Amino acid sequence: MALKKGDTLFIVLILVVLAVFFAISGEETTSHVPKDEIHARFYPIIQNEGKKAGEKFCGECHNEKQVPFPEGHPPKFRCLFCHKLDRD
């Protein structure tokens, strides 16, 4: 059974898409939420009530005065969209 031109183009397209996904994937660059004594109290809240319930407390410390955001940081109201919880 010979491949038709359309089949070959489809296979090439799939390979290109997979190559792009492979090229853009890489090491995770965002930091994790540490499971230290400061952050430990939020883990049960997040586990029981969800990420949005826990994110309400991030601004208490992570603000311009205490722990400022780096330049170019995305909006601060969805912290746990990027920053993952430690699983230890």
Order of alpha helices (4+ residues) and beta strands (2+ residues): alpha-alpha-alpha-alpha
